[in-house]
Amino acid sequence: MPRALLLDLDDTLFDRGAAFAAWLAQRLGRAPEPGELAAFREIDQRGRRPRDEFAADAARLGVTVEPARFPLELAEHVEPEAGAREALERLAARLRVGVVTNGGAAQRIKLARLGLEGVVHAVFVSAELGAAKPAAAIFAHALGWTGAAPHEVLFAGDDPIADLAPAAAHGMVAVWRVRGEWPRWLAPPAHRIHSVAALEELCGCAPPAADARDAGAGPGDAARGARA
Ligand SMILES: [Mg+2]
């Protein structure tokens, strides 16, 4: 059983794509057309574009975005994932649980909306630390906080490049919150999960998951990891 669990926030503990769609609907004052939503998703790239570049492209699509306000606006649309808080409460009773996230003040607002600020034991926000994923410093800082050996720490995230490659490079166990495709050129993650709740089984803290997607996926999935 691992001794600690480190978690990315956006698109790992909640569906950022859904929050983005809700944000766009509010800004437009109506539901976006499918093509319109796709165009905005393209310029946002799941939050990986620099915000000033996103804002410039959004203006061309007819929506004014204030780069500094955008994360705070998005945070207002964050919705909890079913079962996630309860699973993390149980995990936090057994393991050290921390969040490692890129961003600023909006990240703590998101955690509060998810009901997680009093659940996890520590929150590492890049703007507060002066280091952002994938920089080694933020991983080393969080790993040091766990007090555990790297192989005793699970790092769960959706981003293969910013979350999981550096976590694995530090010797931590990479758990991919599946979003999109895993890059073919990158060594595969140790485990894959399709829900936050699947972490319980992966950590040996719960009976086999009822979630068929998590139990029935291919090699390296959560169920296999729990039996290994
Ligand atoms: Mg993420």
Boltz pocket constraint, residues with backbone or C-beta under 6 A from the ligand:
constraints:
  - pocket:
      binder: B
      contacts: [[A, 8], [A, 9], [A, 10], [A, 11], [A, 12], [A, 157], [A, 158], [A, 159]]
      max_distance: 6.0
